[in-house]
């Protein structure tokens, strides 16, 4: 998994007209269909709110982002 942040945003001609700020790349074995879908679904549910996306874009280190995501993912599982 790789996560990229671009605070200024990148114009990808999104349906909502807003620039994209958070980029997630997930790689999984060629003949599996589950792990990356579950990961992307979890990430989507974590980043669903404007507040969550603002928090992520305010992160100043990869460690902060990792710890924040792990905490949020754990709370989704319980």
Order of alpha helices (4+ residues) and beta strands (2+ residues): beta-beta-alpha-alpha-alpha
